[in-house]
């Protein structure tokens, strides 16, 4: 395991120790969550030409994150995120099944929120993402934009729109606009069903010029909270994306990943809906996976 995974786990523990304190009076409170899980990913890459330079990757992953909501008052909130991913089957020997997938980052959300109505605010995220399917090279990436949520009984409707850019020397998508929309449904305070779909349109990050690259991405998650004294949940998530570079011989790629893990909540009650609407319920854009389009 690389040092980034150790740093991620250590930072998560610091976040719990620092912010796990009684809820404040009013609409918002110090609330947060930490999760850790494993997954399996499948990737198919094609150069779109006649060179038969196709690559298929199949590897296991480790992922983790921590988020905390810090209220300025009973309506204005700041949320901090940290997150990281790691391939557990790195292709040091050139194996066709390994990958150098991974990275780490941090996010910030500033919003005005009414737990009975919804939330509206801005977000930003920055980190280093590995360009690799078959080679290891970390490049910086950042994103920023607007986000909002609307609460309707057991439903939460959500959307993001923003701009993403990355290092101009790496095989990452650059100068891209993106949108994402989704919903979460809470059949009970212990069960959450959620999903979203997004579209990203930018240019390649190589010296080939400003070739257009676009991407569709989507995910679906089922989460069940079983802890009582200490709120703990387990979740299963599917993530997918399809990317295409619009140029002769350009790269086309598809990625699918199934994840499972546990999530620890602190500072609130054993209620998933309340944890999302009054705590750290916003999501930073996936700057570690979305920008990858080449190998």
N, C-alpha and C positions, 0 to 999 in steps of 0.2 A: 504493500500500500504506500502511495506517495505521501509526501509531507502535507500536501493540500488537504487530504482526507483527515489527517490528524489535527490540522489547524481548524478544520470545519467543526469537528467534534468538540475541541477545546472551546471555541468561540460560542458554540451552542450552550455549553455548561455555564460559561460566564454570563450569557444572556439570562438564563434561568435564575442564577444567583442574584443578579443585579435587579431584575424587574419583577420577580415573583413576590408581590406584596399585596395586601388587602385591596379590594376594589374601592375606587373613589366614589363619593356620592355624586349623583347626577346621571347624565345619559351615557358617558363613556368612562372607561377605566383602564388601568394598566392591565392588559391581557395579552397573552401571546401563545405561541405553540412551537414545538420542535419536533421534527420528524426524521426518521432514518429508515431506509428501505433498500431492497435489491430488485433487480429486473433482468430482463433478457431482451436484446435488441437485434433486429434483422435489417440490413441495409443492402440495397441493390443499386449499383452505379453503372452507367453506360455513357461512353463518349459520344454517342449519337452518330458515329461515322462507320467506316468500313474496316477499322483497324482491329475490331473484335477485342477492344480493351475494356472488357466488362469485369466488374469486381462484385462479389457477394460476400458480405460480412455477417457473422453470427457471434455475438459475444454477450457476456453477463456484465451487469452494471451495478454500481453502488451510488446512491444519491442521498442527499440530506439537506435540510434547511432549517432556519429558525427565523421567527418573526415576532415583533413586539409592537403593540400600540401604545403610544404615549400621548395622553390627552393634554391639549393646551387649555381647553375649558370643556364645558359639557357638549359642545358641538364641533369644535375644531380639533383635529387629530393629526398626529404624525405617526407613520408606521415605518419601521426599519426592517429590512429583510437581509439575510445572508443565505447563500445557496451554493451547492457544489455537486458535480457529477464526476464519475470516474469509471473507466473501463477496467474490468478485472481480468481481461484477456488481451493484454497489450501485445502487439505483433513484433516483438523484438527479433524473432527469427524469420520474419517475412511470411509468417503463416497467413493463408488466405482467410482464415476464420477470425483473426484477431483484429483489434482496432485500437487507435490512440485517442478515442473519444474521451472528452473530459473538459473540466474547466471549473472556475469559481467566480463568484460575483456578489454584488450587493445592490439593494434597491431602496428607494425612499419614496414614500407617498405622503402628500399633504392634502387634506380633504376637509370639507364641511359635511357633517353627517347627522341625520336625524334617524335614530333606530326604528322609528315608526314609518318613515317615508322613503329614505334612500340616502345616497352619498354622491358628492361631486367633487373632483379634485384633479391634481396633477401628479405625475410620477416620473421617476428617473431611475435608470439602472446602468451599472458599469461593471465590467469584468474582463476576464481573459478566457477565450474559448479555443479549444484545439481544432485546427482545421482538419485534422487527420481522419481519413479512413485508414490509410496505410502508411502515413508518415506523421511524425510528431513535431508540431510547431504551434506554440500558443501565440495568439494575437489578441489585441485589445478590441473590445466592442462596447458600444453604449447605445442606450435608447431613452427616449423621453416623449411625453405626450399628455393627453387628457384621458380621464376615466370616470365612469359613473355607474351607479347601481340604483335600481328601483325595487322596493319591497312591496309585494302584493300577497298578503297572507302567507301561505306556505311556499311561495315562489320568490326567488330573487332573480331579476333580469340585470345583466351587466354588459358593459362595452368598454373598449379601449381604442384609441386612435393615436398614432404616434409616428416617430421618425427613428430609424436605426442606422448606425454607421459603424465601420470597423477599420482596422489597420489597412492602409492601401498596399501593403506588401504581402498580404496573405490571401489564401483562397477562401475568403468569407464574403458574403453579400455586403455591398456598400450602398450608401445614399438611398436608403429604402424607406418608403412609407408603408405603414401597416395598419390594419384594422382587425379587431377581434370582438366577437359577440358570443354570449352564452347565457346559460340559465342554471340555477340550482333549485332543487325541489327537496323539501324536508317533510317526509311522511310522518315522522315523529321527531322528538328532540334527540333521539339516538341514531337516526339514519339520515343520510344525505346522498342524493343522486345529483350529479352535476356534469356538464359538458359544455364545450365551446368550439367554435370554428374560426379560423383566422386566415387572412390573405396578406401577403407581403410582396411588394414590387420594387426592385432596385436594380443595381448593376453589379457586374463581377468585380472582384478585388485584385485581378491580375493585370499584367502589362498588355493584355490583349485589347484593352480599351474599355469602352463603356457598353459592352453587350448587355442587353436586358435579361434579367433573371427574375422569375416570379415563383411564388410558392403558396400552396395551400397547406394548412396545418389544422389538426383537430385533436381533441382528447375527450375521454369519458371516464368518470371516477365514481366509485361506490365506496362510501365510508360509513363505518358502524362504530359508535362509541359505546364501550362496554365498561369502562372504569367508573366507579362511583366516588370513593374517597379521593382518589387521584384520577381525574378525567383522562382516560387513555382510549384511543381509537385505533382500529385497523382499517386499511384501505387497499383497494385494488384499482389500478389505473391503466388505461390504454392510451398511448400517444402515437400519432401518425403524422407524416408530412410527405408531400410530393413537390419536388423542385425541378425546374427546367430552365436552362440557359438558351435563349432564343438566338442561336447563331449556328452556322454549319459546323458540325463536329462538336457542338456544345454538349455539356454534361446534363444528363437526366438522372435523378436519384429519387428513391423512395426509402423511407425509414419507418419502421414500426417497433414499438417497445411496449412490453407489458411489465408493470411494476407492482410491487406489494410491499407494505411496510407498516410501521406503527407511528402514531402521532400523539404527543403529550401536550395537553393544554394546561395553562396555569393562569391564575388570577381571576377565574370566573366559575360559573356553575357547569354541571354536566349537561349541557344543552348546545348542540352543534349550531343551531340557528342563531342563538344569542352570541355564541363565540364569534361567528362571522359578522354579525351586524353591529356588535358593540365592541369587538376586539380587533384582532389582526386578521381581517377577512379578505383583504385585497391581495391580488397576485401581481408580482413583477413579470414582465414579458420574458419569454424563454430565450434570453440572449446567448445561451450556451449551445442550443441545438438549431434554432431557426437559421442562423447565418451560414451554416455549413452547406456548401453546394458542390464542392470539388474534392478530389482525393490526390 
